[in-house]
């Protein structure tokens, strides 16, 4: 870790999605994924999560249009499960209720992951981490791969009556957020050099993975569909991504580094926001 690294205990906070059909998306993330409605706020904002916090905010924005497939924005929100059985139960629930939304599954060596698109096309990853002491680091890069993972076999091995009955319970968190961006060097400049994440992995100059404190990745950025994309216009999809820092001092250091690199910061009281090079709103706060 360099002198400018973001605090090691930094974690991802909630992801806010601008959605056209609030009730449909609520059903997807509650009945399907297994989140609970935590709060309804004025102006059509609904917070979903678990007892340990909010993971997804749905902001009812029916006037907005869908983004084009090659625009910058969200690639996926990745929800981290601490238990394979609970993860298997969520995969089963989505398969039953939203059978068209499954897009694939992979063994990434550090994790086992299942991929979906919600009813408005927002990418969702549900995953479980292998124990950290089993990860392999080579020349400072955490070794990751994309190997086949049979979802039916995973479900047969790990789904139990208890985990199916317990759908919607237990702690979940936003493990990482993966973005579609216009180019990788600009992503590295902002998220590594300015925000302070450490680069953990780069994939053929088409994707970069970054983290705090040696995690495999808290964020990733790719150009697989969005190469050359410019600043986003207001659309459905990603509204805000939140980064939680452990202390006010850690937040202050990060904000100072962003200011020193010429970024305009917006103080909204309980948090501070900055726009990344593609207009994604990054909201930084101290973990509550």
Legacy VTK file of the C-alpha trace (Angstrom):
# vtk DataFile Version 3.0
C-alpha trace
ASCII
DATASET POLYDATA
POINTS 288 float
0.000 0.000 0.000
1.275 3.433 -0.933
1.314 6.544 1.195
-1.825 7.743 -0.518
-3.885 4.573 -0.076
-7.450 4.955 1.135
-8.017 3.668 4.691
-7.700 -0.124 4.922
-11.107 -0.504 6.629
-12.935 1.317 3.827
-16.038 -0.523 2.605
-18.702 0.016 -0.028
-21.979 1.472 1.147
-25.422 1.462 -0.453
-26.009 1.733 -4.192
-28.834 4.031 -5.320
-30.643 3.042 -8.519
-32.958 5.325 -10.476
-35.871 3.083 -11.457
-39.015 3.400 -13.566
-41.134 0.734 -11.817
-40.576 1.027 -8.072
-42.886 -1.828 -7.082
-41.459 -4.319 -9.609
-37.873 -3.523 -8.608
-38.823 -3.758 -4.928
-40.203 -7.258 -5.533
-37.038 -8.260 -7.357
-34.683 -7.174 -4.588
-36.894 -8.387 -1.715
-38.697 -11.569 -2.855
-35.896 -12.450 -5.280
-32.569 -11.363 -3.802
-33.811 -11.459 -0.218
-33.421 -7.880 0.977
-36.046 -6.301 3.222
-37.719 -2.896 2.953
-35.904 -0.879 5.613
-37.532 2.515 5.049
-39.691 4.560 2.685
-38.593 8.176 2.313
-40.411 11.184 0.822
-40.106 11.628 -2.925
-40.281 7.971 -3.882
-37.037 6.720 -2.326
-37.145 3.221 -0.851
-34.267 1.722 1.147
-33.685 -2.034 1.043
-31.281 -4.048 3.133
-30.901 -6.250 6.159
-30.676 -5.646 9.889
-27.026 -4.627 9.467
-27.768 -1.797 7.052
-29.081 -0.506 3.726
-27.646 -2.110 0.576
-29.821 -0.711 -2.215
-31.846 2.475 -2.485
-34.503 2.544 -5.201
-35.277 6.090 -6.362
-38.532 6.299 -8.330
-37.573 8.240 -11.471
-40.220 7.370 -14.105
-39.415 10.413 -16.245
-35.934 9.123 -17.037
-35.158 6.951 -20.055
-32.985 3.823 -20.192
-29.326 4.344 -21.020
-27.922 2.985 -24.269
-25.921 -0.255 -24.072
-22.576 1.459 -24.753
-22.944 4.273 -22.207
-21.015 4.509 -18.955
-22.737 3.530 -15.714
-23.355 0.465 -13.597
-22.025 -2.913 -14.708
-23.225 -4.630 -11.537
-23.869 -4.240 -7.840
-22.251 -7.193 -6.078
-23.906 -8.402 -2.871
-21.675 -10.413 -0.579
-23.093 -13.364 1.379
-21.241 -14.816 4.348
-22.881 -18.215 3.942
-23.149 -20.498 0.893
-26.508 -21.906 2.002
-28.136 -18.438 2.203
-26.576 -17.544 -1.170
-28.013 -20.725 -2.693
-31.458 -19.837 -1.316
-31.328 -16.423 -3.010
-30.280 -17.965 -6.318
-33.218 -20.388 -6.093
-35.657 -17.591 -5.240
-34.635 -15.433 -8.193
-34.708 -18.443 -10.538
-38.279 -19.243 -9.437
-39.679 -15.711 -9.425
-37.659 -14.036 -12.197
-36.490 -16.933 -14.385
-35.298 -14.722 -17.238
-32.909 -12.682 -15.137
-30.063 -15.177 -14.636
-27.069 -14.452 -16.891
-24.333 -16.789 -15.655
-22.082 -18.016 -12.861
-18.335 -18.228 -12.312
-15.713 -19.497 -9.938
-13.231 -16.623 -9.594
-10.795 -18.559 -7.336
-11.335 -15.969 -4.564
-15.121 -16.235 -4.800
-18.128 -18.039 -6.255
-20.478 -15.702 -8.102
-23.904 -15.715 -9.735
-24.946 -13.021 -12.193
-28.349 -11.547 -12.994
-29.992 -8.558 -14.623
-32.835 -6.991 -12.669
-36.082 -6.213 -14.571
-34.711 -2.834 -15.704
-31.375 -4.222 -16.830
-29.212 -3.308 -13.834
-26.537 -5.941 -13.310
-26.558 -7.844 -10.016
-23.915 -10.226 -8.677
-24.568 -12.455 -5.674
-21.399 -14.001 -4.306
-19.551 -15.744 -1.503
-15.866 -15.263 -0.709
-13.494 -18.124 -0.125
-11.464 -17.691 3.090
-8.891 -14.953 2.632
-5.984 -17.202 3.596
-6.696 -19.319 0.497
-6.249 -16.401 -1.942
-3.018 -16.376 -3.950
-1.045 -13.187 -4.494
1.559 -13.050 -7.246
3.722 -9.938 -7.790
1.246 -7.831 -5.841
-1.768 -9.010 -7.834
-4.468 -11.189 -6.318
-4.928 -14.182 -8.605
-8.438 -14.289 -10.047
-9.872 -16.279 -12.931
-13.232 -17.035 -14.526
-13.867 -20.772 -14.281
-17.105 -22.656 -14.825
-19.478 -23.007 -11.882
-22.561 -25.219 -12.289
-25.474 -23.403 -10.616
-27.619 -26.528 -10.266
-24.789 -28.411 -8.618
-24.119 -25.468 -6.282
-27.784 -25.367 -5.273
-27.929 -29.136 -4.706
-24.812 -28.987 -2.533
-25.661 -25.904 -0.478
-29.382 -25.053 -0.424
-31.105 -26.449 2.672
-34.632 -26.345 4.046
-33.326 -24.052 6.765
-31.652 -21.650 4.350
-34.737 -21.542 2.133
-36.889 -20.829 5.185
-34.364 -18.207 6.292
-34.442 -16.280 2.994
-34.335 -12.598 3.970
-32.368 -13.107 7.195
-28.694 -12.807 8.096
-26.165 -10.130 7.255
-25.400 -9.084 3.706
-23.276 -6.247 2.407
-22.377 -4.562 -0.847
-19.100 -6.369 -1.446
-18.132 -4.422 -4.545
-19.458 -2.188 -7.290
-18.425 -2.738 -10.913
-18.745 0.125 -13.417
-18.788 0.450 -17.182
-16.416 3.295 -18.092
-15.012 4.973 -21.188
-11.335 4.175 -20.730
-9.115 2.380 -18.224
-6.306 4.951 -17.746
-8.819 7.597 -16.652
-10.418 5.075 -14.292
-7.025 4.285 -12.764
-6.187 7.984 -12.447
-9.420 8.732 -10.568
-10.026 5.615 -8.476
-6.384 4.779 -7.668
-4.361 8.001 -7.833
-7.037 10.427 -6.641
-9.523 8.427 -4.536
-6.764 6.198 -3.177
-7.802 2.595 -3.807
-5.003 0.075 -4.441
-4.998 -1.698 -7.790
-5.265 -5.454 -7.227
-5.721 -6.836 -10.735
-5.785 -5.681 -14.353
-7.423 -7.633 -17.150
-6.017 -7.175 -20.674
-6.136 -3.348 -20.441
-9.925 -3.713 -20.604
-10.729 -3.939 -16.888
-9.110 -2.894 -13.636
-9.869 -4.063 -10.088
-9.168 -1.917 -7.015
-9.601 -2.296 -3.270
-8.833 -1.104 0.234
-6.897 -3.156 2.756
-5.969 -6.074 0.501
-9.507 -7.206 -0.446
-9.753 -8.729 -3.938
-11.825 -5.766 -5.110
-14.197 -3.172 -3.729
-14.594 -1.641 -7.184
-13.931 -2.597 -10.775
-14.128 -0.661 -14.009
-14.345 -2.131 -17.519
-14.677 -1.008 -21.149
-16.179 -4.268 -22.445
-19.298 -2.539 -23.806
-18.563 1.133 -23.116
-15.162 1.916 -24.676
-14.959 5.620 -25.465
-18.087 6.518 -23.485
-18.312 10.120 -22.340
-20.023 11.799 -19.391
-23.417 10.268 -18.620
-26.681 12.061 -19.180
-29.405 11.562 -16.543
-30.821 8.077 -17.156
-32.304 5.145 -15.324
-29.672 3.011 -13.630
-26.890 4.027 -11.287
-27.761 7.100 -9.250
-25.189 7.101 -6.433
-22.506 4.741 -5.184
-21.474 5.116 -1.567
-18.060 4.553 -0.019
-17.871 4.250 3.776
-14.654 5.326 5.460
-13.857 4.272 9.044
-13.119 7.658 10.650
-13.608 11.380 10.045
-9.839 11.728 9.754
-9.717 9.074 7.007
-12.498 10.872 5.157
-10.661 14.185 5.526
-7.459 12.765 4.033
-9.388 11.368 1.076
-11.223 14.642 0.466
-7.980 16.604 0.657
-6.418 14.332 -1.954
-9.414 14.792 -4.252
-9.279 18.583 -3.817
-5.543 18.614 -4.491
-6.272 16.850 -7.783
-8.779 19.491 -8.832
-12.078 17.767 -8.074
-15.152 19.762 -7.108
-16.668 18.358 -3.920
-20.288 18.771 -2.784
-20.894 18.774 0.966
-24.401 17.424 1.627
-24.136 17.494 5.411
-23.754 13.872 6.416
-21.586 13.044 3.396
-19.521 14.525 0.585
-20.010 13.796 -3.109
-17.693 13.887 -6.105
-18.291 12.970 -9.742
-16.022 10.454 -11.437
-14.869 11.174 -15.024
-18.136 9.740 -16.428
-20.464 11.632 -14.105
-21.104 8.760 -11.697
-21.860 10.236 -8.272
-19.485 8.906 -5.599
-20.761 9.679 -2.087
-18.268 9.380 0.767
-19.212 9.215 4.439
-17.943 7.920 7.748
-19.300 4.481 8.652
-22.165 4.844 11.087
LINES 1 289
288 0 1 2 3 4 5 6 7 8 9 10 11 12 13 14 15 16 17 18 19 20 21 22 23 24 25 26 27 28 29 30 31 32 33 34 35 36 37 38 39 40 41 42 43 44 45 46 47 48 49 50 51 52 53 54 55 56 57 58 59 60 61 62 63 64 65 66 67 68 69 70 71 72 73 74 75 76 77 78 79 80 81 82 83 84 85 86 87 88 89 90 91 92 93 94 95 96 97 98 99 100 101 102 103 104 105 106 107 108 109 110 111 112 113 114 115 116 117 118 119 120 121 122 123 124 125 126 127 128 129 130 131 132 133 134 135 136 137 138 139 140 141 142 143 144 145 146 147 148 149 150 151 152 153 154 155 156 157 158 159 160 161 162 163 164 165 166 167 168 169 170 171 172 173 174 175 176 177 178 179 180 181 182 183 184 185 186 187 188 189 190 191 192 193 194 195 196 197 198 199 200 201 202 203 204 205 206 207 208 209 210 211 212 213 214 215 216 217 218 219 220 221 222 223 224 225 226 227 228 229 230 231 232 233 234 235 236 237 238 239 240 241 242 243 244 245 246 247 248 249 250 251 252 253 254 255 256 257 258 259 260 261 262 263 264 265 266 267 268 269 270 271 272 273 274 275 276 277 278 279 280 281 282 283 284 285 286 287
